[in-house]
Amino acid sequence: MKKVRITVIRKACYPDLMKKYENPIEHACDETEGTVYIANGWQKPEGFCHSAWDSMSPFVMTLAHGGGNFYDGWMKNPRSAMISCNDGFRPVSFYIEALDEDAD
């Protein structure tokens, strides 16, 4: 099993949708573009967003176990994927890629 790098690529925000549909909340996403996490195999990195993990964990598990080539050639690097969290008001895009380094 391999380690998997997770990089925060882009953070979007849709204030018009928030105003129209979302109840006010005090705290939202803490992710910052450029932040890098390392998943030890299929394990969620410490401090990583639970909601984002729910969206990407099947892809991380596949990459950690040597799989890839999602959707028949979707990514230029077949050992990677671009996955977004499931927050429709402030989605975050993550680039995930298998590393050559073995998981602990």
N, CA, C and O of each residue as an XYZ file, in Angstrom:
416
protein
N       0.841     -1.172      0.000
C       0.000      0.000      0.000
C       0.892      1.243      0.000
O       1.950      1.257      0.628
N       0.457      2.274     -0.704
C       1.243      3.499     -0.868
C       0.633      4.672     -0.108
O      -0.542      4.652      0.258
N       1.449      5.687      0.121
C       0.952      6.954      0.647
C       0.329      7.735     -0.503
O       0.671      7.524     -1.667
N      -0.586      8.636     -0.167
C      -1.278      9.431     -1.174
C      -1.196     10.903     -0.776
O      -1.538     11.272      0.348
N      -0.743     11.734     -1.704
C      -0.665     13.179     -1.476
C      -1.999     13.810     -1.864
O      -2.552     13.513     -2.923
N      -2.506     14.681     -1.000
C      -3.747     15.416     -1.243
C      -3.413     16.896     -1.197
O      -2.994     17.405     -0.158
N      -3.595     17.591     -2.315
C      -3.266     19.014     -2.405
C      -4.530     19.823     -2.634
O      -5.320     19.514     -3.526
N      -4.720     20.869     -1.820
C      -5.855     21.774     -2.006
C      -5.519     22.659     -3.208
O      -4.575     23.447     -3.161
N      -6.296     22.524     -4.280
C      -6.018     23.242     -5.521
C      -6.821     24.536     -5.628
O      -6.267     25.586     -5.953
N      -8.117     24.464     -5.357
C      -8.958     25.646     -5.531
C     -10.106     25.613     -4.536
O     -10.664     24.559     -4.231
N     -10.439     26.793     -4.042
C     -11.557     26.954     -3.126
C     -12.506     27.976     -3.737
O     -12.129     29.126     -3.961
N     -13.724     27.557     -4.003
C     -14.720     28.454     -4.604
C     -15.730     28.869     -3.535
O     -15.804     28.266     -2.464
N     -16.498     29.898     -3.842
C     -17.528     30.367     -2.922
C     -18.646     30.987     -3.741
O     -18.400     31.793     -4.638
N     -19.863     30.608     -3.428
C     -21.025     31.094     -4.166
C     -21.969     31.844     -3.229
O     -22.955     31.277     -2.758
N     -21.667     33.130     -2.952
C     -22.481     33.901     -2.016
C     -23.944     34.017     -2.439
O     -24.822     34.084     -1.580
N     -24.224     34.042     -3.739
C     -25.617     34.133     -4.185
C     -26.405     32.898     -3.769
O     -27.557     33.011     -3.351
N     -25.796     31.721     -3.878
C     -26.464     30.497     -3.448
C     -26.595     30.449     -1.926
O     -27.610     30.001     -1.394
N     -25.558     30.915     -1.236
C     -25.590     30.933      0.220
C     -26.735     31.822      0.709
O     -27.486     31.445      1.608
N     -26.858     33.003      0.106
C     -27.906     33.948      0.505
C     -29.295     33.360      0.258
O     -30.208     33.532      1.065
N     -29.434     32.678     -0.847
C     -30.741     32.157     -1.236
C     -31.141     30.886     -0.475
O     -32.317     30.705     -0.157
N     -30.167     29.995     -0.176
C     -30.517     28.668      0.325
C     -29.952     28.294      1.698
O     -30.535     27.463      2.395
N     -28.844     28.885      2.090
C     -28.163     28.404      3.292
C     -28.582     29.172      4.532
O     -28.719     30.395      4.509
N     -28.785     28.430      5.623
C     -28.959     29.084      6.911
C     -27.607     29.633      7.330
O     -26.584     28.997      7.079
N     -27.577     30.807      7.968
C     -26.286     31.370      8.402
C     -25.550     30.402      9.328
O     -26.149     29.800     10.219
N     -24.258     30.265      9.105
C     -23.425     29.428      9.966
C     -22.244     30.255     10.447
O     -21.817     31.197      9.779
N     -21.730     29.898     11.594
C     -20.611     30.650     12.174
C     -19.272     30.203     11.625
O     -18.335     30.997     11.530
N     -19.181     28.941     11.266
C     -17.880     28.422     10.838
C     -18.063     27.557      9.598
O     -18.947     26.703      9.543
N     -17.224     27.791      8.622
C     -17.264     26.989      7.393
C     -15.889     26.364      7.180
O     -15.202     26.023      8.142
N     -15.508     26.220      5.968
C     -14.292     25.520      5.562
C     -13.009     26.232      6.016
O     -12.894     27.455      5.939
N     -12.056     25.429      6.487
C     -10.747     25.949      6.907
C      -9.648     25.713      5.874
O      -8.511     26.134      6.090
N      -9.954     25.059      4.772
C      -8.915     24.707      3.804
C      -8.335     25.950      3.142
O      -9.032     26.940      2.921
N      -7.041     25.876      2.829
C      -6.315     26.954      2.162
C      -5.661     26.391      0.909
O      -5.037     25.331      0.951
N      -5.802     27.098     -0.197
C      -5.181     26.649     -1.445
C      -3.685     26.455     -1.235
O      -3.014     27.290     -0.629
N      -3.176     25.340     -1.746
C      -1.758     25.019     -1.632
C      -1.416     24.102     -0.468
O      -0.314     23.556     -0.414
N      -2.344     23.927      0.460
C      -2.084     23.034      1.589
C      -1.946     21.599      1.081
O      -2.693     21.165      0.204
N      -0.988     20.876      1.641
C      -0.733     19.491      1.246
C      -0.904     18.592      2.465
O      -0.396     18.881      3.548
N      -1.623     17.507      2.264
C      -1.793     16.463      3.267
C      -1.231     15.177      2.690
O      -1.218     14.983      1.474
N      -0.769     14.300      3.567
C      -0.320     12.976      3.139
C      -1.172     11.934      3.856
O      -1.189     11.859      5.085
N      -1.879     11.131      3.061
C      -2.656     10.030      3.612
C      -1.750      8.813      3.706
O      -1.101      8.439      2.729
N      -1.705      8.208      4.863
C      -0.924      6.999      5.080
C      -1.769      5.818      4.621
O      -2.514      5.222      5.400
N      -1.635      5.498      3.344
C      -2.509      4.483      2.767
C      -3.915      5.040      2.681
O      -4.115      6.123      2.131
N      -4.887      4.326      3.210
C      -6.288      4.726      3.126
C      -6.732      5.558      4.324
O      -7.907      5.911      4.425
N      -5.800      5.882      5.245
C      -6.170      6.585      6.475
C      -6.295      8.092      6.254
O      -5.446      8.708      5.610
N      -7.356      8.671      6.792
C      -7.584     10.114      6.681
C      -6.481     10.857      7.424
O      -6.192     10.543      8.579
N      -5.860     11.840      6.771
C      -4.825     12.633      7.455
C      -5.415     13.401      8.634
O      -6.563     13.843      8.587
N      -4.638     13.552      9.668
C      -5.079     14.295     10.845
C      -5.396     15.742     10.460
O      -4.633     16.378      9.733
N      -6.505     16.246     10.942
C      -6.901     17.620     10.673
C      -7.612     17.824      9.348
O      -8.002     18.944      9.018
N      -7.784     16.751      8.586
C      -8.425     16.870      7.279
C      -9.944     16.901      7.453
O     -10.488     16.239      8.336
N     -10.608     17.660      6.621
C     -12.063     17.837      6.672
C     -12.800     16.501      6.506
O     -12.557     15.761      5.553
N     -13.692     16.210      7.439
C     -14.447     14.951      7.390
C     -15.337     14.879      6.147
O     -15.432     13.833      5.504
N     -15.977     15.977      5.822
C     -16.876     15.999      4.666
C     -16.100     15.770      3.365
O     -16.530     14.994      2.512
N     -14.970     16.440      3.219
C     -14.144     16.252      2.022
C     -13.642     14.811      1.949
O     -13.592     14.219      0.871
N     -13.273     14.255      3.096
C     -12.789     12.874      3.126
C     -13.873     11.906      2.647
O     -13.588     10.950      1.926
N     -15.109     12.162      3.052
C     -16.202     11.299      2.609
C     -16.317     11.295      1.088
O     -16.654     10.271      0.493
N     -16.040     12.431      0.460
C     -16.123     12.533     -1.002
C     -14.977     11.820     -1.706
O     -15.162     11.259     -2.786
N     -13.792     11.841     -1.099
C     -12.616     11.345     -1.819
C     -12.057     10.028     -1.332
O     -11.213      9.444     -2.011
N     -12.490      9.534     -0.187
C     -11.854      8.339      0.374
C     -11.875      7.124     -0.558
O     -10.901      6.371     -0.556
N     -12.925      6.885     -1.357
C     -12.842      5.741     -2.272
C     -11.714      5.880     -3.298
O     -11.094      4.887     -3.678
N     -11.452      7.100     -3.742
C     -10.369      7.339     -4.703
C      -9.008      7.167     -4.027
O      -8.091      6.583     -4.605
N      -8.882      7.682     -2.797
C      -7.629      7.527     -2.048
C      -7.346      6.051     -1.819
O      -6.218      5.598     -2.011
N      -8.366      5.294     -1.409
C      -8.164      3.865     -1.160
C      -7.713      3.147     -2.428
O      -6.812      2.309     -2.383
N      -8.332      3.471     -3.547
C      -7.949      2.846     -4.813
C      -6.509      3.167     -5.170
O      -5.742      2.274     -5.531
N      -6.134      4.447     -5.069
C      -4.757      4.851     -5.387
C      -3.750      4.211     -4.430
O      -2.684      3.769     -4.857
N      -4.082      4.161     -3.148
C      -3.172      3.580     -2.156
C      -2.910      2.105     -2.432
O      -1.840      1.587     -2.109
N      -3.885      1.432     -3.027
C      -3.742      0.005     -3.320
C      -3.272     -0.266     -4.745
O      -3.368     -1.396     -5.223
N      -2.763      0.763     -5.429
C      -2.158      0.551     -6.737
C      -3.096      0.725     -7.910
O      -2.683      0.562     -9.058
N      -4.350      1.053     -7.650
C      -5.305      1.262     -8.732
C      -5.212      2.672     -9.288
O      -4.368      3.467     -8.874
N      -6.073      2.959    -10.212
C      -6.107      4.287    -10.823
C      -6.811      4.228    -12.156
O      -7.705      3.409    -12.367
N      -6.404      5.100    -13.053
C      -7.000      5.210    -14.386
C      -8.526      5.294    -14.287
O      -9.254      4.565    -14.959
N      -8.978      6.199    -13.435
C     -10.402      6.387    -13.213
C     -11.090      6.843    -14.489
O     -10.558      7.668    -15.232
N     -12.244      6.317    -14.731
C     -13.086      6.712    -15.861
C     -12.347      6.642    -17.196
O     -12.496      7.515    -18.051
N     -11.553      5.595    -17.355
C     -10.887      5.292    -18.632
C     -10.074      6.444    -19.211
O     -10.294      6.859    -20.349
N      -9.148      6.947    -18.432
C      -8.228      7.955    -18.954
C      -8.602      9.392    -18.667
O      -8.149     10.301    -19.363
N      -9.412      9.610    -17.664
C      -9.857     10.937    -17.273
C      -8.686     11.864    -16.947
O      -8.695     13.029    -17.345
N      -7.679     11.362    -16.229
C      -6.552     12.185    -15.784
C      -5.312     11.916    -16.633
O      -5.087     10.791    -17.081
N      -4.512     12.958    -16.847
C      -3.241     12.790    -17.559
C      -2.342     11.826    -16.814
O      -1.696     10.976    -17.428
N      -2.293     11.951    -15.486
C      -1.558     11.014    -14.644
C      -2.565      9.967    -14.173
O      -3.434     10.290    -13.364
N      -2.480      8.724    -14.651
C      -3.473      7.716    -14.283
C      -3.462      7.346    -12.800
O      -4.394      6.700    -12.320
N      -2.439      7.741    -12.081
C      -2.357      7.482    -10.640
C      -2.782      8.711     -9.844
O      -2.221      8.999     -8.787
N      -3.785      9.439    -10.363
C      -4.256     10.650     -9.708
C      -5.746     10.854     -9.973
O      -6.352     10.157    -10.787
N      -6.323     11.832     -9.262
C      -7.717     12.222     -9.490
C      -7.908     13.644     -8.988
O      -7.190     14.086     -8.091
N      -8.860     14.359     -9.553
C      -9.254     15.681     -9.080
C     -10.651     15.513     -8.494
O     -11.601     15.204     -9.213
N     -10.767     15.717     -7.200
C     -12.010     15.467     -6.489
C     -12.399     16.733     -5.722
O     -11.542     17.415     -5.159
N     -13.689     17.036     -5.706
C     -14.186     18.173     -4.939
C     -14.983     17.676     -3.748
O     -15.575     16.597     -3.782
N     -14.987     18.477     -2.696
C     -15.823     18.146     -1.551
C     -17.284     18.342     -1.934
O     -17.583     18.865     -3.008
N     -18.181     17.932     -1.073
C     -19.593     17.976     -1.421
C     -20.324     19.222     -0.926
O     -21.553     19.215     -0.851
N     -19.609     20.276     -0.591
C     -20.226     21.533     -0.164
C     -20.591     22.338     -1.405
O     -19.709     22.875     -2.076
N     -21.854     22.425     -1.711
C     -22.295     23.138     -2.903
C     -22.179     24.648     -2.796
O     -22.279     25.336     -3.812
N     -21.971     25.188     -1.595
C     -21.842     26.626     -1.396
C     -20.391     27.102     -1.468
O     -20.121     28.214     -1.923
N     -19.470     26.271     -1.024
C     -18.041     26.619     -1.017
C     -17.200     25.389     -1.329
O     -16.426     24.943     -0.482
N     -17.339     24.831     -2.537
C     -16.610     23.603     -2.874
C     -15.097     23.827     -2.944
O     -14.614     24.883     -3.350
N     -14.387     22.801     -2.536
C     -12.929     22.806     -2.579
C     -12.497     21.675     -3.495
O     -12.978     20.549     -3.368
N     -11.589     21.972     -4.421
C     -11.053     20.960     -5.336
C      -9.707     20.477     -4.819
O      -8.835     21.272     -4.468
N      -9.557     19.163     -4.779
C      -8.342     18.521     -4.283
C      -7.740     17.668     -5.391
O      -8.447     16.927     -6.074
N      -6.416     17.780     -5.562
C      -5.690     16.893     -6.468
C      -5.096     15.803     -5.599
O      -4.329     16.087     -4.679
N      -5.444     14.560     -5.881
C      -4.907     13.442     -5.114
C      -4.056     12.582     -6.032
O      -4.418     12.320     -7.178
N      -2.918     12.149     -5.507
C      -1.985     11.360     -6.319
C      -1.253     10.340     -5.459
O      -0.832     10.629     -4.339
N      -1.113      9.144     -6.011
C      -0.367      8.093     -5.326
C       1.111      8.440     -5.346
O       1.637      8.909     -6.355
N       1.769      8.208     -4.230
C       3.218      8.396     -4.131
C       3.904      7.035     -4.264
O       3.269      5.991     -4.113
N       5.181      7.061     -4.542
C       5.950      5.811     -4.617
C       6.295      5.274     -3.226
O       6.694      4.120     -3.073
N       6.134      6.129     -2.223
C       6.493      5.762     -0.846
C       5.456      4.836     -0.235
O       4.255      5.095     -0.309
N       5.932      3.749      0.371
C       5.043      2.805      1.034
C       4.435      3.413      2.285
O       5.083      4.187      2.990
N       3.189      3.059      2.555
C       2.527      3.478      3.787
C       3.146      2.753      4.954
O       3.708      1.669      4.800
N       3.042      3.349      6.117
C       3.580      2.735      7.339
C       2.782      1.517      7.735
O       3.092      0.875      8.738
